[in-house]
Amino acid sequence: MSLHYLIREPKIIQEKNPLLLLLHGYGSNEEDLFSFASELPEEYFVVSAQAPYPLMYGSYAWYAINFDADDTKFSDINQGKQSRDLIVNFIDELTNKNPIDPKKVTLIGFSQGAILSYAIGLSYPEKVSKIVAMSGYLNTEMAKENFEQNNFSNLKIFASHGTVDQVIPVDWARKTSPALEKLGVKFVYKEYPVGHGVAPQNFYDFRNWLEENK
């Protein structure tokens, strides 16, 4: 397998089960979001992937970040694109190895993982049916060229952000809604009075959203 990962097998076995793929943020690891696994719907395979670029001990990144830049020069775009395609390849590996329904793949991304989730969904909407993007923003430079011509009719997105996020300003996240509207993507956008993290209410809201959008 091309990425290191943790897996929770579904408790409700179907002929082909849906997949929740968890993508952590910058400087974290595969154990971070996996702490949610026991609280997630029981029919899913829950897989948490570790990003490929090591930072300090036990922490990883999907791409390098330039912390003193504005939103246009914030990220190493080429590394981001490489990770985007690495994750898409990893989805194929997972669906080949496990009885996963390739039409029911959901990405749950936090921060850098959310930014990549958007890039994957817009670049390869045939690979992903749903996205939960928390504390991230839409960076179209990480999407494939001419992504606007893709068919997004089956893609649904739950986006959320903290209003006092000190890492990724909420203003960046607010630009996502008009961009998705323009593309005709079905989405929900919510804000919570927190910083760069997942509020309990945010977790319950996206879990309910998953249940309502099977």
Backbone as CSV, one residue per row, in Angstrom:
resi,resn,N_x,N_y,N_z,CA_x,CA_y,CA_z,C_x,C_y,C_z
1,MET,0.854,-1.193,0.000,0.000,0.000,0.000,0.895,1.250,0.000
2,SER,0.452,2.267,-0.717,1.314,3.433,-0.915,1.357,4.382,0.285
3,LEU,0.369,4.285,1.212,0.378,5.117,2.415,0.209,4.238,3.653
4,HIS,0.859,4.643,4.735,0.649,3.976,6.020,-0.741,4.367,6.528
5,TYR,-1.458,3.420,7.149,-2.829,3.748,7.566,-3.285,2.879,8.732
6,LEU,-4.364,3.335,9.392,-5.087,2.570,10.400,-6.471,2.264,9.829
7,ILE,-7.043,1.129,10.213,-8.345,0.750,9.653,-9.274,0.221,10.748
8,ARG,-10.539,0.650,10.677,-11.599,0.042,11.485,-12.553,-0.643,10.521
9,GLU,-12.662,-1.938,10.672,-13.565,-2.709,9.796,-15.020,-2.343,10.125
10,PRO,-15.915,-2.454,9.148,-17.323,-2.170,9.432,-17.907,-3.201,10.405
11,LYS,-18.807,-2.733,11.271,-19.479,-3.653,12.205,-20.742,-4.221,11.574
12,ILE,-21.284,-3.491,10.609,-22.449,-3.977,9.858,-21.932,-4.380,8.475
13,ILE,-21.889,-5.664,8.204,-21.283,-6.143,6.962,-22.310,-6.141,5.828
14,GLN,-21.923,-5.507,4.728,-22.738,-5.505,3.514,-21.932,-6.199,2.419
15,GLU,-22.581,-6.412,1.292,-21.840,-7.030,0.173,-20.643,-6.159,-0.194
16,LYS,-20.887,-4.848,-0.299,-19.807,-3.862,-0.475,-20.099,-2.721,0.491
17,ASN,-19.169,-2.435,1.367,-19.385,-1.392,2.356,-18.843,-0.046,1.892
18,PRO,-19.426,1.050,2.386,-18.875,2.365,2.056,-17.577,2.628,2.822
19,LEU,-16.838,3.635,2.369,-15.536,3.969,2.962,-15.529,5.409,3.459
20,LEU,-15.014,5.603,4.671,-14.661,6.941,5.166,-13.138,7.000,5.235
21,LEU,-12.547,7.892,4.459,-11.092,8.050,4.456,-10.745,9.347,5.174
22,LEU,-10.018,9.228,6.296,-9.681,10.371,7.133,-8.303,10.919,6.749
23,LEU,-8.241,12.234,6.524,-6.995,12.889,6.105,-6.650,13.972,7.127
24,HIS,-5.587,13.763,7.887,-5.227,14.666,8.982,-4.620,15.970,8.475
25,GLY,-4.399,16.877,9.416,-3.816,18.179,9.087,-2.300,18.186,9.183
26,TYR,-1.722,19.330,8.852,-0.274,19.541,8.871,0.268,19.330,10.285
27,GLY,1.335,18.543,10.389,1.992,18.355,11.677,1.313,17.349,12.582
28,SER,0.366,16.603,12.039,-0.330,15.599,12.837,0.037,14.214,12.297
29,ASN,-0.790,13.209,12.609,-0.535,11.865,12.076,-1.851,11.096,11.979
30,GLU,-1.749,9.847,11.550,-2.948,9.056,11.250,-3.770,8.720,12.499
31,GLU,-3.178,8.876,13.680,-3.914,8.547,14.912,-4.878,9.658,15.325
32,ASP,-4.648,10.868,14.827,-5.411,12.034,15.264,-6.911,11.871,14.982
33,LEU,-7.303,11.851,13.725,-8.720,11.747,13.383,-9.267,10.352,13.675
34,PHE,-8.375,9.355,13.746,-8.824,7.984,14.000,-9.466,7.864,15.391
35,SER,-9.195,8.843,16.250,-9.841,8.846,17.578,-11.364,8.984,17.450
36,PHE,-11.837,9.476,16.304,-13.288,9.558,16.027,-13.889,8.207,15.642
37,ALA,-13.048,7.263,15.238,-13.521,6.070,14.508,-14.666,5.347,15.201
38,SER,-14.562,5.177,16.529,-15.587,4.409,17.241,-16.938,5.114,17.249
39,GLU,-16.934,6.430,16.968,-18.174,7.218,16.983,-18.807,7.328,15.595
40,LEU,-18.151,6.787,14.595,-18.641,6.946,13.215,-19.579,5.800,12.843
41,PRO,-20.469,6.019,11.858,-21.478,5.009,11.522,-20.864,3.629,11.270
42,GLU,-21.583,2.584,11.723,-20.985,1.247,11.812,-20.880,0.505,10.492
43,GLU,-21.551,1.013,9.455,-21.483,0.295,8.172,-20.243,0.670,7.348
44,TYR,-19.473,1.653,7.817,-18.318,2.120,7.037,-17.027,1.382,7.382
45,PHE,-16.195,1.159,6.361,-14.767,0.993,6.602,-14.263,2.385,6.969
46,VAL,-13.538,2.504,8.078,-12.942,3.794,8.452,-11.429,3.635,8.349
47,VAL,-10.825,4.403,7.440,-9.382,4.324,7.211,-8.780,5.702,7.453
48,SER,-7.726,5.753,8.262,-7.025,7.012,8.511,-5.619,6.903,7.931
49,ALA,-5.312,7.784,6.985,-4.031,7.705,6.267,-3.004,8.658,6.869
50,GLN,-1.757,8.247,6.814,-0.656,9.100,7.277,-0.052,9.824,6.076
51,ALA,0.129,11.114,6.198,0.724,11.908,5.108,2.168,11.455,4.844
52,PRO,2.654,11.700,3.610,3.951,11.119,3.221,5.189,11.887,3.669
53,TYR,5.058,13.172,4.058,6.257,13.963,4.347,6.477,14.090,5.860
54,PRO,7.551,13.466,6.402,7.788,13.546,7.847,8.286,14.935,8.250
55,LEU,7.802,15.406,9.388,8.289,16.658,9.976,9.084,16.256,11.220
56,MET,8.701,16.729,12.391,9.362,16.277,13.614,8.851,14.879,13.943
57,TYR,9.388,14.305,15.003,9.014,12.941,15.385,7.496,12.797,15.511
58,GLY,6.936,11.843,14.780,5.514,11.536,14.906,4.570,12.512,14.232
59,SER,5.100,13.471,13.481,4.207,14.399,12.784,4.550,14.436,11.295
60,TYR,3.522,14.668,10.489,3.654,14.535,9.030,2.879,15.638,8.318
61,ALA,3.213,15.832,7.045,2.518,16.830,6.224,2.193,16.246,4.859
62,TRP,1.122,16.743,4.263,0.779,16.374,2.880,1.564,17.227,1.893
63,TYR,1.957,18.431,2.331,2.809,19.308,1.519,3.375,20.391,2.434
64,ALA,4.456,21.003,1.986,5.112,22.050,2.785,4.258,23.313,2.826
65,ILE,4.379,24.043,3.923,3.627,25.286,4.121,4.605,26.431,4.380
66,ASN,4.303,27.576,3.777,5.054,28.803,4.022,4.194,29.670,4.949
67,PHE,4.575,29.736,6.208,3.679,30.331,7.213,3.580,31.855,7.159
68,ASP,4.509,32.515,6.479,4.435,33.983,6.485,3.845,34.532,5.187
69,ALA,3.055,33.709,4.504,2.524,34.127,3.202,1.015,34.344,3.260
70,ASP,0.480,34.979,2.210,-0.973,35.131,2.111,-1.567,33.849,1.517
71,ASP,-2.869,33.856,1.256,-3.502,32.592,0.845,-3.068,32.107,-0.535
72,THR,-2.460,32.969,-1.333,-2.040,32.514,-2.664,-0.647,31.871,-2.646
73,LYS,0.198,32.236,-1.698,1.565,31.695,-1.658,1.783,30.806,-0.427
74,PHE,0.686,30.338,0.138,0.720,29.628,1.414,1.298,28.224,1.291
75,SER,1.101,27.579,0.147,1.326,26.133,0.046,2.272,25.762,-1.082
76,ASP,2.971,24.631,-0.895,3.772,24.049,-1.974,2.807,23.302,-2.905
77,ILE,2.427,23.966,-3.991,1.369,23.443,-4.867,1.769,22.117,-5.508
78,ASN,3.028,21.996,-5.922,3.441,20.750,-6.591,3.383,19.559,-5.639
79,GLN,3.851,19.760,-4.404,3.744,18.676,-3.419,2.276,18.352,-3.150
80,GLY,1.442,19.377,-3.117,0.009,19.175,-2.897,-0.609,18.331,-4.004
81,LYS,-0.237,18.630,-5.238,-0.772,17.853,-6.377,-0.289,16.403,-6.323
82,GLN,0.973,16.216,-5.925,1.496,14.843,-5.808,0.719,14.070,-4.740
83,SER,0.462,14.718,-3.596,-0.308,14.058,-2.540,-1.745,13.809,-2.981
84,ARG,-2.306,14.748,-3.723,-3.667,14.564,-4.263,-3.758,13.259,-5.046
85,ASP,-2.810,13.060,-5.959,-2.861,11.862,-6.804,-2.449,10.601,-6.039
86,LEU,-1.592,10.778,-5.049,-1.207,9.656,-4.178,-2.436,9.134,-3.429
87,ILE,-3.265,10.052,-2.936,-4.480,9.653,-2.203,-5.471,8.970,-3.137
88,VAL,-5.609,9.490,-4.358,-6.521,8.863,-5.327,-6.069,7.435,-5.631
89,ASN,-4.767,7.250,-5.796,-4.209,5.918,-6.018,-4.448,5.017,-4.796
90,PHE,-4.307,5.592,-3.609,-4.532,4.863,-2.357,-5.994,4.403,-2.249
91,ILE,-6.938,5.243,-2.694,-8.361,4.857,-2.712,-8.541,3.614,-3.587
92,ASP,-7.901,3.608,-4.758,-7.983,2.440,-5.645,-7.402,1.198,-4.969
93,GLU,-6.272,1.372,-4.278,-5.658,0.240,-3.566,-6.613,-0.312,-2.498
94,LEU,-7.250,0.596,-1.762,-8.183,0.163,-0.706,-9.380,-0.585,-1.285
95,THR,-9.938,-0.073,-2.383,-11.129,-0.715,-2.962,-10.774,-2.047,-3.624
96,ASN,-9.537,-2.193,-4.064,-9.101,-3.478,-4.621,-8.844,-4.513,-3.523
97,LYS,-8.397,-4.048,-2.378,-7.995,-4.955,-1.295,-9.177,-5.350,-0.392
98,ASN,-10.178,-4.480,-0.291,-11.304,-4.686,0.636,-12.636,-4.629,-0.116
99,PRO,-13.700,-5.233,0.447,-15.007,-5.178,-0.201,-15.669,-3.806,-0.011
100,ILE,-15.071,-2.795,-0.647,-15.536,-1.402,-0.539,-16.286,-1.031,-1.811
101,ASP,-17.415,-0.345,-1.648,-18.181,0.150,-2.793,-17.488,1.399,-3.340
102,PRO,-16.899,1.323,-4.556,-16.153,2.477,-5.087,-17.039,3.694,-5.360
103,LYS,-18.366,3.483,-5.371,-19.280,4.613,-5.578,-19.670,5.279,-4.262
104,LYS,-19.156,4.746,-3.146,-19.512,5.306,-1.834,-18.254,5.590,-1.015
105,VAL,-17.437,6.490,-1.561,-16.195,6.882,-0.896,-16.359,8.312,-0.373
106,THR,-16.160,8.478,0.934,-16.256,9.793,1.571,-14.899,10.184,2.140
107,LEU,-14.468,11.409,1.859,-13.247,11.942,2.454,-13.615,12.822,3.630
108,ILE,-12.933,12.634,4.764,-13.090,13.529,5.913,-11.718,14.144,6.162
109,GLY,-11.598,15.431,5.853,-10.308,16.093,5.968,-10.335,17.232,6.959
110,PHE,-9.237,17.366,7.708,-9.090,18.490,8.626,-7.923,19.350,8.168
111,SER,-8.145,20.672,8.050,-7.105,21.633,7.713,-6.443,21.275,6.363
112,GLN,-5.164,20.896,6.382,-4.502,20.522,5.131,-5.208,19.337,4.468
113,GLY,-5.711,18.416,5.283,-6.479,17.287,4.746,-7.762,17.734,4.079
114,ALA,-8.375,18.820,4.597,-9.594,19.366,3.988,-9.279,20.027,2.639
115,ILE,-8.174,20.759,2.593,-7.757,21.428,1.349,-7.539,20.384,0.254
116,LEU,-6.889,19.282,0.625,-6.655,18.199,-0.342,-7.958,17.488,-0.711
117,SER,-8.861,17.347,0.251,-10.149,16.699,-0.043,-10.891,17.474,-1.138
118,TYR,-10.907,18.800,-1.017,-11.509,19.626,-2.074,-10.829,19.371,-3.423
119,ALA,-9.504,19.366,-3.421,-8.749,19.191,-4.672,-9.048,17.844,-5.313
120,ILE,-9.185,16.805,-4.494,-9.491,15.463,-5.015,-10.914,15.428,-5.556
121,GLY,-11.859,15.957,-4.791,-13.256,15.941,-5.223,-13.486,16.699,-6.518
122,LEU,-12.821,17.843,-6.664,-13.000,18.634,-7.892,-12.255,18.015,-9.073
123,SER,-11.114,17.371,-8.794,-10.311,16.769,-9.870,-10.856,15.412,-10.312
124,TYR,-11.355,14.637,-9.337,-11.796,13.257,-9.606,-13.167,13.010,-8.977
125,PRO,-14.212,13.737,-9.409,-15.520,13.554,-8.765,-16.086,12.144,-8.936
126,GLU,-15.561,11.396,-9.899,-16.019,10.011,-10.086,-15.473,9.091,-8.991
127,LYS,-14.452,9.551,-8.252,-13.819,8.729,-7.207,-14.400,8.978,-5.819
128,VAL,-15.056,10.125,-5.651,-15.500,10.550,-4.322,-16.952,10.979,-4.385
129,SER,-17.778,10.456,-3.471,-19.191,10.864,-3.493,-19.481,11.960,-2.470
130,LYS,-18.734,11.957,-1.358,-18.975,12.959,-0.313,-17.653,13.430,0.286
131,ILE,-17.686,14.678,0.770,-16.517,15.261,1.435,-16.976,15.978,2.692
132,VAL,-16.275,15.732,3.788,-16.414,16.552,4.997,-15.110,17.337,5.118
133,ALA,-15.174,18.654,4.938,-13.971,19.492,4.934,-14.026,20.444,6.126
134,MET,-13.207,20.173,7.137,-13.217,20.970,8.367,-11.954,21.819,8.479
135,SER,-12.148,23.094,8.769,-11.030,24.021,9.013,-10.054,24.094,7.839
136,GLY,-10.598,24.019,6.628,-9.772,24.150,5.435,-10.312,25.246,4.528
137,TYR,-9.854,25.259,3.299,-10.396,26.203,2.318,-10.155,25.640,0.923
138,LEU,-10.827,26.206,-0.044,-10.724,25.714,-1.417,-9.543,26.382,-2.114
139,ASN,-8.540,25.590,-2.483,-7.396,26.100,-3.240,-7.441,25.438,-4.620
140,THR,-8.018,26.137,-5.590,-8.238,25.527,-6.912,-6.928,25.259,-7.650
141,GLU,-5.829,25.866,-7.210,-4.534,25.589,-7.852,-4.118,24.136,-7.658
142,MET,-4.660,23.489,-6.641,-4.305,22.079,-6.390,-5.179,21.122,-7.193
143,ALA,-6.210,21.645,-7.824,-7.073,20.787,-8.656,-6.456,20.611,-10.037
144,LYS,-6.912,19.582,-10.736,-6.415,19.340,-12.099,-6.852,20.457,-13.032
145,GLU,-6.089,20.639,-14.102,-6.474,21.646,-15.099,-7.849,21.321,-15.678
146,ASN,-8.598,22.366,-15.961,-9.946,22.234,-16.557,-10.916,21.441,-15.676
147,PHE,-10.685,21.454,-14.354,-11.583,20.707,-13.453,-13.022,21.220,-13.546
148,GLU,-13.177,22.484,-13.953,-14.525,23.079,-14.023,-15.438,22.307,-14.964
149,GLN,-14.843,21.573,-15.902,-15.652,20.832,-16.885,-16.124,19.469,-16.364
150,ASN,-15.703,19.095,-15.178,-16.110,17.802,-14.622,-17.586,17.798,-14.237
151,ASN,-18.119,16.596,-14.099,-19.521,16.421,-13.698,-19.580,16.250,-12.179
152,PHE,-20.163,17.240,-11.502,-20.227,17.220,-10.035,-21.608,16.829,-9.518
153,SER,-22.431,16.236,-10.366,-23.831,15.988,-9.978,-23.957,15.001,-8.810
154,ASN,-22.953,14.129,-8.605,-23.032,13.149,-7.511,-22.213,13.547,-6.281
155,LEU,-21.593,14.728,-6.335,-20.714,15.140,-5.237,-21.479,15.983,-4.214
156,LYS,-21.306,15.639,-2.927,-21.904,16.430,-1.841,-20.814,16.784,-0.831
157,ILE,-20.876,18.010,-0.331,-19.820,18.495,0.564,-20.422,19.101,1.832
158,PHE,-19.851,18.729,2.985,-20.131,19.386,4.259,-18.869,20.139,4.641
159,ALA,-18.938,21.472,4.671,-17.776,22.292,5.008,-18.030,23.016,6.322
160,SER,-16.993,23.142,7.147,-17.153,23.841,8.417,-15.866,24.550,8.801
161,HIS,-16.024,25.578,9.647,-14.852,26.368,10.053,-15.128,27.031,11.392
162,GLY,-14.064,27.253,12.144,-14.162,28.005,13.395,-14.068,29.495,13.122
163,THR,-14.926,30.266,13.757,-14.948,31.710,13.486,-13.721,32.428,14.046
164,VAL,-13.044,31.799,15.024,-11.835,32.423,15.581,-10.596,31.568,15.278
165,ASP,-10.602,30.945,14.096,-9.465,30.110,13.671,-8.245,31.007,13.472
166,GLN,-7.175,30.718,14.220,-5.962,31.529,14.145,-4.953,30.977,13.137
167,VAL,-5.227,29.815,12.564,-4.293,29.194,11.607,-4.741,29.465,10.166
168,ILE,-5.990,29.140,9.867,-6.565,29.425,8.547,-7.741,30.381,8.780
169,PRO,-7.605,31.637,8.382,-8.652,32.622,8.671,-10.005,32.201,8.096
170,VAL,-11.055,32.492,8.845,-12.404,32.113,8.406,-12.756,32.786,7.080
171,ASP,-12.153,33.946,6.806,-12.414,34.630,5.517,-12.021,33.757,4.326
172,TRP,-10.937,32.989,4.481,-10.524,32.100,3.394,-11.585,31.025,3.169
173,ALA,-12.115,30.487,4.274,-13.136,29.436,4.174,-14.431,29.974,3.561
174,ARG,-14.756,31.218,3.863,-16.014,31.798,3.366,-16.020,31.972,1.850
175,LYS,-14.846,31.998,1.249,-14.777,32.101,-0.231,-15.182,30.781,-0.898
176,THR,-15.225,29.708,-0.109,-15.520,28.390,-0.663,-16.956,28.294,-1.161
177,SER,-17.909,28.841,-0.390,-19.329,28.700,-0.741,-19.663,29.249,-2.132
178,PRO,-19.305,30.507,-2.454,-19.617,30.995,-3.805,-18.928,30.190,-4.909
179,ALA,-17.710,29.708,-4.629,-16.989,28.920,-5.638,-17.710,27.595,-5.911
180,LEU,-18.172,26.923,-4.848,-18.888,25.650,-5.021,-20.244,25.875,-5.693
181,GLU,-20.887,26.984,-5.333,-22.183,27.322,-5.937,-22.038,27.477,-7.447
182,LYS,-20.987,28.166,-7.836,-20.718,28.415,-9.257,-20.516,27.104,-10.024
183,LEU,-19.914,26.118,-9.344,-19.656,24.815,-9.978,-20.892,23.909,-9.943
184,GLY,-21.914,24.322,-9.191,-23.126,23.504,-9.085,-22.980,22.330,-8.131
185,VAL,-22.041,22.446,-7.169,-21.837,21.362,-6.190,-22.832,21.526,-5.037
186,LYS,-23.443,20.434,-4.624,-24.355,20.467,-3.475,-23.508,20.516,-2.193
187,PHE,-23.768,21.523,-1.350,-22.935,21.647,-0.147,-23.698,22.291,1.000
188,VAL,-23.174,22.042,2.196,-23.628,22.685,3.429,-22.397,23.355,4.024
189,TYR,-22.532,24.607,4.489,-21.405,25.290,5.130,-21.843,25.779,6.502
190,LYS,-21.065,25.424,7.535,-21.400,25.824,8.902,-20.173,26.418,9.595
191,GLU,-20.441,27.333,10.518,-19.373,27.910,11.329,-19.659,27.657,12.809
192,TYR,-18.579,27.561,13.588,-18.679,27.305,15.026,-17.765,28.284,15.759
193,PRO,-18.129,28.681,16.983,-17.341,29.689,17.712,-16.087,29.091,18.359
194,VAL,-15.221,28.521,17.527,-13.999,27.868,18.028,-12.800,28.288,17.180
195,GLY,-11.611,27.850,17.615,-10.396,28.096,16.866,-10.155,27.002,15.831
196,HIS,-8.874,26.616,15.676,-8.492,25.626,14.662,-8.647,24.233,15.258
197,GLY,-9.873,23.751,15.281,-10.149,22.445,15.872,-11.566,22.018,15.539
198,VAL,-11.948,20.835,16.010,-13.276,20.299,15.716,-14.123,20.375,16.989
199,ALA,-15.101,21.266,16.990,-16.010,21.387,18.132,-16.908,20.156,18.192
200,PRO,-17.338,19.737,19.400,-18.247,18.591,19.497,-19.480,18.749,18.606
201,GLN,-20.045,19.967,18.570,-21.232,20.191,17.737,-20.919,19.979,16.253
202,ASN,-19.721,20.359,15.854,-19.276,20.152,14.472,-19.254,18.654,14.155
203,PHE,-18.709,17.867,15.086,-18.656,16.416,14.882,-20.062,15.838,14.745
204,TYR,-20.962,16.213,15.665,-22.336,15.678,15.607,-23.024,16.098,14.313
205,ASP,-22.783,17.338,13.882,-23.432,17.837,12.663,-22.969,17.068,11.428
206,PHE,-21.662,16.823,11.312,-21.224,16.100,10.110,-21.628,14.631,10.177
207,ARG,-21.658,14.063,11.391,-22.106,12.665,11.501,-23.579,12.540,11.097
208,ASN,-24.396,13.471,11.541,-25.808,13.479,11.133,-25.947,13.663,9.624
209,TRP,-25.103,14.530,9.079,-25.107,14.788,7.633,-24.773,13.497,6.863
210,LEU,-23.806,12.723,7.382,-23.456,11.440,6.750,-24.666,10.509,6.763
211,GLU,-25.377,10.474,7.887,-26.546,9.587,8.013,-27.668,10.005,7.052
212,GLU,-27.805,11.323,6.874,-28.887,11.841,6.009,-28.545,11.711,4.529
213,ASN,-27.262,11.564,4.199,-26.837,11.548,2.782,-26.173,10.226,2.417
214,LYS,-26.860,9.136,2.716,-26.301,7.806,2.407,-26.371,7.539,0.908
